[in-house]
Amino acid sequence: MNDDELLRRELRCAREELVRKRIRQSDDPPASNGQLPLMSEWDEAFLRLALMSVEDLETHIDRLERDLTDLKAGIDRPDVEIE
C-alpha cells in the first residue's frame, strides 16, 4: 500500500471516529468515557484513534489533510531547517 492510500485510510478512520465521539458526547457524555467503540476489521490498524479526544482527532485530521496535500504536490517530507 502506498503512502497516499495509507493517509487516506487513516483520514477516513479519524473522521469516522470523530463523528462517533461527537455523537456519544451529545447523547450521553458520562456513559461514553473510557469505552472503546466497536470497530470494523479494516480500521483495526488505527485503534489508537479511539483513544484520542475530540480535540486531538480534529488536530490529527488537519495534519493528515496537510500531509495528503503535500504528497500530491510532490513533497514527501517538508524541509526543516534547524538553527
HTML snippet that shows the backbone in 3Dmol.js (N, CA, C, O; Angstrom):
<script src="https://3Dmol.org/build/3Dmol-min.js"></script>
<div id="view" style="width:600px;height:400px;position:relative"></div>
<script>
const pdb = `
ATOM      1  N   MET A   1       0.852  -1.169   0.000  1.00  0.00           N
ATOM      2  CA  MET A   1       0.000   0.000   0.000  1.00  0.00           C
ATOM      3  C   MET A   1       0.904   1.240   0.000  1.00  0.00           C
ATOM      4  O   MET A   1       1.875   1.306   0.754  1.00  0.00           O
ATOM      5  N   ASN A   2       0.580   2.211  -0.844  1.00  0.00           N
ATOM      6  CA  ASN A   2       1.418   3.406  -0.922  1.00  0.00           C
ATOM      7  C   ASN A   2       1.032   4.432   0.146  1.00  0.00           C
ATOM      8  O   ASN A   2       0.015   4.292   0.824  1.00  0.00           O
ATOM      9  N   ASP A   3       1.853   5.449   0.278  1.00  0.00           N
ATOM     10  CA  ASP A   3       1.640   6.476   1.310  1.00  0.00           C
ATOM     11  C   ASP A   3       0.307   7.183   1.146  1.00  0.00           C
ATOM     12  O   ASP A   3      -0.383   7.458   2.128  1.00  0.00           O
ATOM     13  N   ASP A   4      -0.054   7.476  -0.096  1.00  0.00           N
ATOM     14  CA  ASP A   4      -1.306   8.172  -0.367  1.00  0.00           C
ATOM     15  C   ASP A   4      -2.505   7.372   0.141  1.00  0.00           C
ATOM     16  O   ASP A   4      -3.386   7.919   0.804  1.00  0.00           O
ATOM     17  N   GLU A   5      -2.532   6.100  -0.167  1.00  0.00           N
ATOM     18  CA  GLU A   5      -3.648   5.249   0.263  1.00  0.00           C
ATOM     19  C   GLU A   5      -3.665   5.091   1.780  1.00  0.00           C
ATOM     20  O   GLU A   5      -4.734   5.098   2.391  1.00  0.00           O
ATOM     21  N   LEU A   6      -2.512   4.951   2.382  1.00  0.00           N
ATOM     22  CA  LEU A   6      -2.437   4.823   3.839  1.00  0.00           C
ATOM     23  C   LEU A   6      -2.950   6.088   4.526  1.00  0.00           C
ATOM     24  O   LEU A   6      -3.704   6.007   5.495  1.00  0.00           O
ATOM     25  N   LEU A   7      -2.546   7.246   4.028  1.00  0.00           N
ATOM     26  CA  LEU A   7      -3.036   8.504   4.596  1.00  0.00           C
ATOM     27  C   LEU A   7      -4.538   8.642   4.428  1.00  0.00           C
ATOM     28  O   LEU A   7      -5.231   9.088   5.342  1.00  0.00           O
ATOM     29  N   ARG A   8      -5.046   8.259   3.258  1.00  0.00           N
ATOM     30  CA  ARG A   8      -6.493   8.336   3.023  1.00  0.00           C
ATOM     31  C   ARG A   8      -7.271   7.415   3.960  1.00  0.00           C
ATOM     32  O   ARG A   8      -8.319   7.797   4.481  1.00  0.00           O
ATOM     33  N   ARG A   9      -6.760   6.205   4.175  1.00  0.00           N
ATOM     34  CA  ARG A   9      -7.431   5.278   5.096  1.00  0.00           C
ATOM     35  C   ARG A   9      -7.435   5.823   6.512  1.00  0.00           C
ATOM     36  O   ARG A   9      -8.454   5.774   7.202  1.00  0.00           O
ATOM     37  N   GLU A  10      -6.291   6.345   6.944  1.00  0.00           N
ATOM     38  CA  GLU A  10      -6.217   6.880   8.305  1.00  0.00           C
ATOM     39  C   GLU A  10      -7.118   8.107   8.453  1.00  0.00           C
ATOM     40  O   GLU A  10      -7.767   8.282   9.484  1.00  0.00           O
ATOM     41  N   LEU A  11      -7.157   8.949   7.430  1.00  0.00           N
ATOM     42  CA  LEU A  11      -8.010  10.126   7.464  1.00  0.00           C
ATOM     43  C   LEU A  11      -9.484   9.715   7.548  1.00  0.00           C
ATOM     44  O   LEU A  11     -10.250  10.296   8.317  1.00  0.00           O
ATOM     45  N   ARG A  12      -9.869   8.732   6.770  1.00  0.00           N
ATOM     46  CA  ARG A  12     -11.250   8.228   6.801  1.00  0.00           C
ATOM     47  C   ARG A  12     -11.593   7.691   8.187  1.00  0.00           C
ATOM     48  O   ARG A  12     -12.663   7.986   8.719  1.00  0.00           O
ATOM     49  N   CYS A  13     -10.699   6.912   8.770  1.00  0.00           N
ATOM     50  CA  CYS A  13     -10.934   6.347  10.098  1.00  0.00           C
ATOM     51  C   CYS A  13     -11.002   7.445  11.165  1.00  0.00           C
ATOM     52  O   CYS A  13     -11.837   7.391  12.068  1.00  0.00           O
ATOM     53  N   ALA A  14     -10.125   8.431  11.053  1.00  0.00           N
ATOM     54  CA  ALA A  14     -10.119   9.527  12.027  1.00  0.00           C
ATOM     55  C   ALA A  14     -11.421  10.314  11.949  1.00  0.00           C
ATOM     56  O   ALA A  14     -11.987  10.686  12.977  1.00  0.00           O
ATOM     57  N   ARG A  15     -11.894  10.566  10.742  1.00  0.00           N
ATOM     58  CA  ARG A  15     -13.168  11.289  10.588  1.00  0.00           C
ATOM     59  C   ARG A  15     -14.334  10.487  11.164  1.00  0.00           C
ATOM     60  O   ARG A  15     -15.211  11.042  11.825  1.00  0.00           O
ATOM     61  N   GLU A  16     -14.335   9.181  10.909  1.00  0.00           N
ATOM     62  CA  GLU A  16     -15.404   8.340  11.446  1.00  0.00           C
ATOM     63  C   GLU A  16     -15.370   8.317  12.970  1.00  0.00           C
ATOM     64  O   GLU A  16     -16.415   8.377  13.618  1.00  0.00           O
ATOM     65  N   GLU A  17     -14.181   8.232  13.539  1.00  0.00           N
ATOM     66  CA  GLU A  17     -14.060   8.214  14.996  1.00  0.00           C
ATOM     67  C   GLU A  17     -14.493   9.553  15.584  1.00  0.00           C
ATOM     68  O   GLU A  17     -15.122   9.590  16.642  1.00  0.00           O
ATOM     69  N   LEU A  18     -14.164  10.651  14.909  1.00  0.00           N
ATOM     70  CA  LEU A  18     -14.592  11.971  15.373  1.00  0.00           C
ATOM     71  C   LEU A  18     -16.117  12.068  15.391  1.00  0.00           C
ATOM     72  O   LEU A  18     -16.692  12.617  16.331  1.00  0.00           O
ATOM     73  N   VAL A  19     -16.763  11.546  14.372  1.00  0.00           N
ATOM     74  CA  VAL A  19     -18.232  11.544  14.331  1.00  0.00           C
ATOM     75  C   VAL A  19     -18.784  10.702  15.472  1.00  0.00           C
ATOM     76  O   VAL A  19     -19.730  11.118  16.142  1.00  0.00           O
ATOM     77  N   ARG A  20     -18.208   9.527  15.704  1.00  0.00           N
ATOM     78  CA  ARG A  20     -18.663   8.666  16.816  1.00  0.00           C
ATOM     79  C   ARG A  20     -18.554   9.391  18.152  1.00  0.00           C
ATOM     80  O   ARG A  20     -19.477   9.361  18.966  1.00  0.00           O
ATOM     81  N   LYS A  21     -17.420  10.038  18.366  1.00  0.00           N
ATOM     82  CA  LYS A  21     -17.209  10.723  19.645  1.00  0.00           C
ATOM     83  C   LYS A  21     -18.176  11.890  19.813  1.00  0.00           C
ATOM     84  O   LYS A  21     -18.704  12.102  20.905  1.00  0.00           O
ATOM     85  N   ARG A  22     -18.411  12.637  18.762  1.00  0.00           N
ATOM     86  CA  ARG A  22     -19.343  13.763  18.846  1.00  0.00           C
ATOM     87  C   ARG A  22     -20.766  13.275  19.128  1.00  0.00           C
ATOM     88  O   ARG A  22     -21.497  13.903  19.894  1.00  0.00           O
ATOM     89  N   ILE A  23     -21.153  12.177  18.523  1.00  0.00           N
ATOM     90  CA  ILE A  23     -22.489  11.611  18.768  1.00  0.00           C
ATOM     91  C   ILE A  23     -22.593  11.146  20.211  1.00  0.00           C
ATOM     92  O   ILE A  23     -23.594  11.407  20.878  1.00  0.00           O
ATOM     93  N   ARG A  24     -21.566  10.460  20.694  1.00  0.00           N
ATOM     94  CA  ARG A  24     -21.586   9.991  22.083  1.00  0.00           C
ATOM     95  C   ARG A  24     -21.625  11.155  23.054  1.00  0.00           C
ATOM     96  O   ARG A  24     -22.318  11.093  24.069  1.00  0.00           O
ATOM     97  N   GLN A  25     -20.889  12.216  22.755  1.00  0.00           N
ATOM     98  CA  GLN A  25     -20.882  13.378  23.648  1.00  0.00           C
ATOM     99  C   GLN A  25     -22.255  14.029  23.708  1.00  0.00           C
ATOM    100  O   GLN A  25     -22.685  14.469  24.774  1.00  0.00           O
ATOM    101  N   SER A  26     -22.940  14.093  22.587  1.00  0.00           N
ATOM    102  CA  SER A  26     -24.242  14.748  22.580  1.00  0.00           C
ATOM    103  C   SER A  26     -25.325  13.856  23.188  1.00  0.00           C
ATOM    104  O   SER A  26     -26.305  14.360  23.736  1.00  0.00           O
ATOM    105  N   ASP A  27     -25.155  12.545  23.096  1.00  0.00           N
ATOM    106  CA  ASP A  27     -26.161  11.618  23.632  1.00  0.00           C
ATOM    107  C   ASP A  27     -26.042  11.433  25.138  1.00  0.00           C
ATOM    108  O   ASP A  27     -27.006  11.637  25.876  1.00  0.00           O
ATOM    109  N   ASP A  28     -24.854  11.045  25.586  1.00  0.00           N
ATOM    110  CA  ASP A  28     -24.685  10.693  26.990  1.00  0.00           C
ATOM    111  C   ASP A  28     -23.205  10.758  27.366  1.00  0.00           C
ATOM    112  O   ASP A  28     -22.539   9.723  27.387  1.00  0.00           O
ATOM    113  N   PRO A  29     -22.678  11.933  27.659  1.00  0.00           N
ATOM    114  CA  PRO A  29     -21.243  12.048  27.946  1.00  0.00           C
ATOM    115  C   PRO A  29     -20.712  11.159  29.058  1.00  0.00           C
ATOM    116  O   PRO A  29     -19.649  10.568  28.870  1.00  0.00           O
ATOM    117  N   PRO A  30     -21.372  11.020  30.202  1.00  0.00           N
ATOM    118  CA  PRO A  30     -20.780  10.191  31.250  1.00  0.00           C
ATOM    119  C   PRO A  30     -20.631   8.724  30.864  1.00  0.00           C
ATOM    120  O   PRO A  30     -19.655   8.083  31.254  1.00  0.00           O
ATOM    121  N   ALA A  31     -21.571   8.188  30.111  1.00  0.00           N
ATOM    122  CA  ALA A  31     -21.521   6.770  29.749  1.00  0.00           C
ATOM    123  C   ALA A  31     -20.460   6.479  28.708  1.00  0.00           C
ATOM    124  O   ALA A  31     -20.039   5.330  28.574  1.00  0.00           O
ATOM    125  N   SER A  32     -20.012   7.492  27.960  1.00  0.00           N
ATOM    126  CA  SER A  32     -19.066   7.241  26.881  1.00  0.00           C
ATOM    127  C   SER A  32     -17.615   7.307  27.333  1.00  0.00           C
ATOM    128  O   SER A  32     -16.724   6.950  26.562  1.00  0.00           O
ATOM    129  N   ASN A  33     -17.354   7.738  28.522  1.00  0.00           N
ATOM    130  CA  ASN A  33     -15.969   7.866  28.980  1.00  0.00           C
ATOM    131  C   ASN A  33     -15.322   6.504  29.158  1.00  0.00           C
ATOM    132  O   ASN A  33     -15.885   5.614  29.796  1.00  0.00           O
ATOM    133  N   GLY A  34     -14.122   6.347  28.585  1.00  0.00           N
ATOM    134  CA  GLY A  34     -13.340   5.142  28.782  1.00  0.00           C
ATOM    135  C   GLY A  34     -13.805   3.929  28.020  1.00  0.00           C
ATOM    136  O   GLY A  34     -13.334   2.826  28.299  1.00  0.00           O
ATOM    137  N   GLN A  35     -14.699   4.075  27.082  1.00  0.00           N
ATOM    138  CA  GLN A  35     -15.174   2.924  26.318  1.00  0.00           C
ATOM    139  C   GLN A  35     -14.653   2.996  24.898  1.00  0.00           C
ATOM    140  O   GLN A  35     -14.734   4.042  24.254  1.00  0.00           O
ATOM    141  N   LEU A  36     -14.124   1.896  24.409  1.00  0.00           N
ATOM    142  CA  LEU A  36     -13.695   1.840  23.020  1.00  0.00           C
ATOM    143  C   LEU A  36     -14.881   1.407  22.169  1.00  0.00           C
ATOM    144  O   LEU A  36     -15.631   0.514  22.564  1.00  0.00           O
ATOM    145  N   PRO A  37     -15.058   2.023  21.018  1.00  0.00           N
ATOM    146  CA  PRO A  37     -16.187   1.647  20.159  1.00  0.00           C
ATOM    147  C   PRO A  37     -15.924   0.316  19.472  1.00  0.00           C
ATOM    148  O   PRO A  37     -14.781  -0.131  19.378  1.00  0.00           O
ATOM    149  N   LEU A  38     -16.982  -0.309  18.995  1.00  0.00           N
ATOM    150  CA  LEU A  38     -16.828  -1.486  18.155  1.00  0.00           C
ATOM    151  C   LEU A  38     -16.342  -0.992  16.802  1.00  0.00           C
ATOM    152  O   LEU A  38     -16.962  -0.123  16.189  1.00  0.00           O
ATOM    153  N   MET A  39     -15.246  -1.542  16.346  1.00  0.00           N
ATOM    154  CA  MET A  39     -14.651  -1.058  15.106  1.00  0.00           C
ATOM    155  C   MET A  39     -14.588  -2.200  14.108  1.00  0.00           C
ATOM    156  O   MET A  39     -14.365  -3.351  14.482  1.00  0.00           O
ATOM    157  N   SER A  40     -14.784  -1.879  12.845  1.00  0.00           N
ATOM    158  CA  SER A  40     -14.705  -2.900  11.809  1.00  0.00           C
ATOM    159  C   SER A  40     -13.259  -3.341  11.623  1.00  0.00           C
ATOM    160  O   SER A  40     -12.339  -2.660  12.076  1.00  0.00           O
ATOM    161  N   GLU A  41     -13.055  -4.465  10.967  1.00  0.00           N
ATOM    162  CA  GLU A  41     -11.722  -5.033  10.809  1.00  0.00           C
ATOM    163  C   GLU A  41     -10.778  -4.126  10.015  1.00  0.00           C
ATOM    164  O   GLU A  41      -9.587  -4.058  10.319  1.00  0.00           O
ATOM    165  N   TRP A  42     -11.289  -3.442   9.017  1.00  0.00           N
ATOM    166  CA  TRP A  42     -10.400  -2.685   8.137  1.00  0.00           C
ATOM    167  C   TRP A  42      -9.736  -1.517   8.832  1.00  0.00           C
ATOM    168  O   TRP A  42      -8.693  -1.054   8.370  1.00  0.00           O
ATOM    169  N   ASP A  43     -10.295  -1.019   9.926  1.00  0.00           N
ATOM    170  CA  ASP A  43      -9.638   0.091  10.595  1.00  0.00           C
ATOM    171  C   ASP A  43      -8.963  -0.333  11.903  1.00  0.00           C
ATOM    172  O   ASP A  43      -8.657   0.511  12.746  1.00  0.00           O
ATOM    173  N   GLU A  44      -8.736  -1.611  12.069  1.00  0.00           N
ATOM    174  CA  GLU A  44      -8.092  -2.133  13.274  1.00  0.00           C
ATOM    175  C   GLU A  44      -6.699  -1.537  13.473  1.00  0.00           C
ATOM    176  O   GLU A  44      -6.253  -1.359  14.606  1.00  0.00           O
ATOM    177  N   ALA A  45      -6.024  -1.233  12.384  1.00  0.00           N
ATOM    178  CA  ALA A  45      -4.684  -0.657  12.472  1.00  0.00           C
ATOM    179  C   ALA A  45      -4.702   0.728  13.108  1.00  0.00           C
ATOM    180  O   ALA A  45      -3.667   1.216  13.563  1.00  0.00           O
ATOM    181  N   PHE A  46      -5.858   1.356  13.142  1.00  0.00           N
ATOM    182  CA  PHE A  46      -5.975   2.711  13.662  1.00  0.00           C
ATOM    183  C   PHE A  46      -6.737   2.755  14.983  1.00  0.00           C
ATOM    184  O   PHE A  46      -7.401   3.746  15.287  1.00  0.00           O
ATOM    185  N   LEU A  47      -6.642   1.696  15.755  1.00  0.00           N
ATOM    186  CA  LEU A  47      -7.322   1.616  17.041  1.00  0.00           C
ATOM    187  C   LEU A  47      -6.934   2.770  17.958  1.00  0.00           C
ATOM    188  O   LEU A  47      -7.738   3.202  18.784  1.00  0.00           O
ATOM    189  N   ARG A  48      -5.716   3.270  17.820  1.00  0.00           N
ATOM    190  CA  ARG A  48      -5.260   4.382  18.662  1.00  0.00           C
ATOM    191  C   ARG A  48      -6.135   5.616  18.498  1.00  0.00           C
ATOM    192  O   ARG A  48      -6.186   6.457  19.396  1.00  0.00           O
ATOM    193  N   LEU A  49      -6.829   5.739  17.361  1.00  0.00           N
ATOM    194  CA  LEU A  49      -7.721   6.878  17.149  1.00  0.00           C
ATOM    195  C   LEU A  49      -8.860   6.879  18.170  1.00  0.00           C
ATOM    196  O   LEU A  49      -9.349   7.938  18.563  1.00  0.00           O
ATOM    197  N   ALA A  50      -9.271   5.698  18.589  1.00  0.00           N
ATOM    198  CA  ALA A  50     -10.357   5.598  19.569  1.00  0.00           C
ATOM    199  C   ALA A  50      -9.936   6.140  20.928  1.00  0.00           C
ATOM    200  O   ALA A  50     -10.783   6.485  21.751  1.00  0.00           O
ATOM    201  N   LEU A  51      -8.649   6.216  21.161  1.00  0.00           N
ATOM    202  CA  LEU A  51      -8.147   6.704  22.443  1.00  0.00           C
ATOM    203  C   LEU A  51      -7.934   8.223  22.449  1.00  0.00           C
ATOM    204  O   LEU A  51      -7.655   8.809  23.495  1.00  0.00           O
ATOM    205  N   MET A  52      -8.065   8.848  21.292  1.00  0.00           N
ATOM    206  CA  MET A  52      -7.854  10.294  21.190  1.00  0.00           C
ATOM    207  C   MET A  52      -9.110  11.060  21.588  1.00  0.00           C
ATOM    208  O   MET A  52     -10.230  10.577  21.424  1.00  0.00           O
ATOM    209  N   SER A  53      -8.902  12.258  22.110  1.00  0.00           N
ATOM    210  CA  SER A  53     -10.024  13.141  22.432  1.00  0.00           C
ATOM    211  C   SER A  53     -10.537  13.781  21.142  1.00  0.00           C
ATOM    212  O   SER A  53      -9.904  13.675  20.092  1.00  0.00           O
ATOM    213  N   VAL A  54     -11.676  14.437  21.230  1.00  0.00           N
ATOM    214  CA  VAL A  54     -12.242  15.126  20.076  1.00  0.00           C
ATOM    215  C   VAL A  54     -11.242  16.165  19.555  1.00  0.00           C
ATOM    216  O   VAL A  54     -11.022  16.272  18.349  1.00  0.00           O
ATOM    217  N   GLU A  55     -10.643  16.922  20.468  1.00  0.00           N
ATOM    218  CA  GLU A  55      -9.689  17.956  20.067  1.00  0.00           C
ATOM    219  C   GLU A  55      -8.461  17.345  19.395  1.00  0.00           C
ATOM    220  O   GLU A  55      -7.968  17.866  18.394  1.00  0.00           O
ATOM    221  N   ASP A  56      -7.975  16.240  19.952  1.00  0.00           N
ATOM    222  CA  ASP A  56      -6.820  15.567  19.349  1.00  0.00           C
ATOM    223  C   ASP A  56      -7.153  15.036  17.963  1.00  0.00           C
ATOM    224  O   ASP A  56      -6.334  15.123  17.048  1.00  0.00           O
ATOM    225  N   LEU A  57      -8.350  14.488  17.807  1.00  0.00           N
ATOM    226  CA  LEU A  57      -8.770  13.988  16.492  1.00  0.00           C
ATOM    227  C   LEU A  57      -8.868  15.119  15.478  1.00  0.00           C
ATOM    228  O   LEU A  57      -8.450  14.964  14.330  1.00  0.00           O
ATOM    229  N   GLU A  58      -9.415  16.245  15.891  1.00  0.00           N
ATOM    230  CA  GLU A  58      -9.525  17.388  14.972  1.00  0.00           C
ATOM    231  C   GLU A  58      -8.139  17.838  14.506  1.00  0.00           C
ATOM    232  O   GLU A  58      -7.937  18.125  13.326  1.00  0.00           O
ATOM    233  N   THR A  59      -7.195  17.899  15.431  1.00  0.00           N
ATOM    234  CA  THR A  59      -5.827  18.281  15.090  1.00  0.00           C
ATOM    235  C   THR A  59      -5.187  17.246  14.181  1.00  0.00           C
ATOM    236  O   THR A  59      -4.512  17.596  13.212  1.00  0.00           O
ATOM    237  N   HIS A  60      -5.396  15.975  14.490  1.00  0.00           N
ATOM    238  CA  HIS A  60      -4.830  14.886  13.690  1.00  0.00           C
ATOM    239  C   HIS A  60      -5.391  14.915  12.269  1.00  0.00           C
ATOM    240  O   HIS A  60      -4.650  14.718  11.306  1.00  0.00           O
ATOM    241  N   ILE A  61      -6.680  15.156  12.136  1.00  0.00           N
ATOM    242  CA  ILE A  61      -7.319  15.237  10.819  1.00  0.00           C
ATOM    243  C   ILE A  61      -6.715  16.385  10.015  1.00  0.00           C
ATOM    244  O   ILE A  61      -6.423  16.227   8.830  1.00  0.00           O
ATOM    245  N   ASP A  62      -6.526  17.537  10.653  1.00  0.00           N
ATOM    246  CA  ASP A  62      -5.898  18.673   9.968  1.00  0.00           C
ATOM    247  C   ASP A  62      -4.509  18.300   9.456  1.00  0.00           C
ATOM    248  O   ASP A  62      -4.148  18.635   8.328  1.00  0.00           O
ATOM    249  N   ARG A  63      -3.741  17.611  10.280  1.00  0.00           N
ATOM    250  CA  ARG A  63      -2.391  17.199   9.878  1.00  0.00           C
ATOM    251  C   ARG A  63      -2.428  16.218   8.713  1.00  0.00           C
ATOM    252  O   ARG A  63      -1.648  16.335   7.768  1.00  0.00           O
ATOM    253  N   LEU A  64      -3.343  15.246   8.787  1.00  0.00           N
ATOM    254  CA  LEU A  64      -3.455  14.274   7.704  1.00  0.00           C
ATOM    255  C   LEU A  64      -3.844  14.950   6.392  1.00  0.00           C
ATOM    256  O   LEU A  64      -3.319  14.607   5.332  1.00  0.00           O
ATOM    257  N   GLU A  65      -4.761  15.906   6.466  1.00  0.00           N
ATOM    258  CA  GLU A  65      -5.160  16.636   5.256  1.00  0.00           C
ATOM    259  C   GLU A  65      -3.982  17.408   4.673  1.00  0.00           C
ATOM    260  O   GLU A  65      -3.799  17.434   3.456  1.00  0.00           O
ATOM    261  N   ARG A  66      -3.177  18.041   5.539  1.00  0.00           N
ATOM    262  CA  ARG A  66      -1.988  18.758   5.059  1.00  0.00           C
ATOM    263  C   ARG A  66      -0.978  17.785   4.457  1.00  0.00           C
ATOM    264  O   ARG A  66      -0.363  18.078   3.431  1.00  0.00           O
ATOM    265  N   ASP A  67      -0.808  16.624   5.096  1.00  0.00           N
ATOM    266  CA  ASP A  67       0.120  15.624   4.565  1.00  0.00           C
ATOM    267  C   ASP A  67      -0.316  15.143   3.184  1.00  0.00           C
ATOM    268  O   ASP A  67       0.517  14.976   2.294  1.00  0.00           O
ATOM    269  N   LEU A  68      -1.602  14.921   3.004  1.00  0.00           N
ATOM    270  CA  LEU A  68      -2.107  14.498   1.695  1.00  0.00           C
ATOM    271  C   LEU A  68      -1.879  15.576   0.644  1.00  0.00           C
ATOM    272  O   LEU A  68      -1.485  15.277  -0.483  1.00  0.00           O
ATOM    273  N   THR A  69      -2.128  16.824   1.013  1.00  0.00           N
ATOM    274  CA  THR A  69      -1.903  17.935   0.089  1.00  0.00           C
ATOM    275  C   THR A  69      -0.432  18.019  -0.293  1.00  0.00           C
ATOM    276  O   THR A  69      -0.099  18.198  -1.465  1.00  0.00           O
ATOM    277  N   ASP A  70       0.451  17.890   0.701  1.00  0.00           N
ATOM    278  CA  ASP A  70       1.884  17.915   0.437  1.00  0.00           C
ATOM    279  C   ASP A  70       2.301  16.760  -0.465  1.00  0.00           C
ATOM    280  O   ASP A  70       3.106  16.940  -1.378  1.00  0.00           O
ATOM    281  N   LEU A  71       1.756  15.585  -0.211  1.00  0.00           N
ATOM    282  CA  LEU A  71       2.095  14.409  -1.012  1.00  0.00           C
ATOM    283  C   LEU A  71       1.682  14.610  -2.465  1.00  0.00           C
ATOM    284  O   LEU A  71       2.425  14.258  -3.381  1.00  0.00           O
ATOM    285  N   LYS A  72       0.499  15.174  -2.672  1.00  0.00           N
ATOM    286  CA  LYS A  72       0.026  15.449  -4.033  1.00  0.00           C
ATOM    287  C   LYS A  72       0.907  16.476  -4.733  1.00  0.00           C
ATOM    288  O   LYS A  72       1.079  16.431  -5.951  1.00  0.00           O
ATOM    289  N   ALA A  73       1.465  17.402  -3.955  1.00  0.00           N
ATOM    290  CA  ALA A  73       2.335  18.441  -4.515  1.00  0.00           C
ATOM    291  C   ALA A  73       3.765  17.938  -4.713  1.00  0.00           C
ATOM    292  O   ALA A  73       4.623  18.678  -5.193  1.00  0.00           O
ATOM    293  N   GLY A  74       4.019  16.693  -4.347  1.00  0.00           N
ATOM    294  CA  GLY A  74       5.338  16.114  -4.536  1.00  0.00           C
ATOM    295  C   GLY A  74       6.284  16.320  -3.374  1.00  0.00           C
ATOM    296  O   GLY A  74       7.487  16.091  -3.504  1.00  0.00           O
ATOM    297  N   ILE A  75       5.761  16.748  -2.243  1.00  0.00           N
ATOM    298  CA  ILE A  75       6.598  16.962  -1.066  1.00  0.00           C
ATOM    299  C   ILE A  75       6.451  15.746  -0.156  1.00  0.00           C
ATOM    300  O   ILE A  75       5.404  15.545   0.459  1.00  0.00           O
ATOM    301  N   ASP A  76       7.502  14.940  -0.075  1.00  0.00           N
ATOM    302  CA  ASP A  76       7.446  13.771   0.813  1.00  0.00           C
ATOM    303  C   ASP A  76       7.670  14.169   2.253  1.00  0.00           C
ATOM    304  O   ASP A  76       6.963  13.713   3.152  1.00  0.00           O
ATOM    305  N   ARG A  77       8.645  15.012   2.468  1.00  0.00           N
ATOM    306  CA  ARG A  77       8.964  15.495   3.813  1.00  0.00           C
ATOM    307  C   ARG A  77       9.269  16.988   3.698  1.00  0.00           C
ATOM    308  O   ARG A  77      10.059  17.401   2.849  1.00  0.00           O
ATOM    309  N   PRO A  78       8.652  17.777   4.539  1.00  0.00           N
ATOM    310  CA  PRO A  78       8.941  19.216   4.460  1.00  0.00           C
ATOM    311  C   PRO A  78      10.388  19.498   4.835  1.00  0.00           C
ATOM    312  O   PRO A  78      10.969  18.828   5.689  1.00  0.00           O
ATOM    313  N   ASP A  79      10.952  20.497   4.184  1.00  0.00           N
ATOM    314  CA  ASP A  79      12.311  20.913   4.516  1.00  0.00           C
ATOM    315  C   ASP A  79      12.290  21.632   5.837  1.00  0.00           C
ATOM    316  O   ASP A  79      11.610  22.646   5.996  1.00  0.00           O
ATOM    317  N   VAL A  80      13.029  21.110   6.774  1.00  0.00           N
ATOM    318  CA  VAL A  80      13.091  21.714   8.097  1.00  0.00           C
ATOM    319  C   VAL A  80      14.517  22.170   8.329  1.00  0.00           C
ATOM    320  O   VAL A  80      15.459  21.379   8.277  1.00  0.00           O
ATOM    321  N   GLU A  81      14.653  23.444   8.584  1.00  0.00           N
ATOM    322  CA  GLU A  81      15.977  23.965   8.882  1.00  0.00           C
ATOM    323  C   GLU A  81      16.125  24.117  10.383  1.00  0.00           C
ATOM    324  O   GLU A  81      15.282  24.734  11.034  1.00  0.00           O
ATOM    325  N   ILE A  82      17.167  23.572  10.923  1.00  0.00           N
ATOM    326  CA  ILE A  82      17.431  23.673  12.355  1.00  0.00           C
ATOM    327  C   ILE A  82      18.446  24.769  12.559  1.00  0.00           C
ATOM    328  O   ILE A  82      19.529  24.744  11.975  1.00  0.00           O
ATOM    329  N   GLU A  83      18.099  25.725  13.383  1.00  0.00           N
ATOM    330  CA  GLU A  83      19.002  26.853  13.631  1.00  0.00           C
ATOM    331  C   GLU A  83      19.868  26.613  14.829  1.00  0.00           C
ATOM    332  O   GLU A  83      20.687  27.463  15.179  1.00  0.00           O
TER     333      GLU A  83
END
`;
const viewer = $3Dmol.createViewer("view");
viewer.addModel(pdb, "pdb");
viewer.setStyle({}, {cartoon: {color: "spectrum"}});
viewer.zoomTo();
viewer.render();
</script>
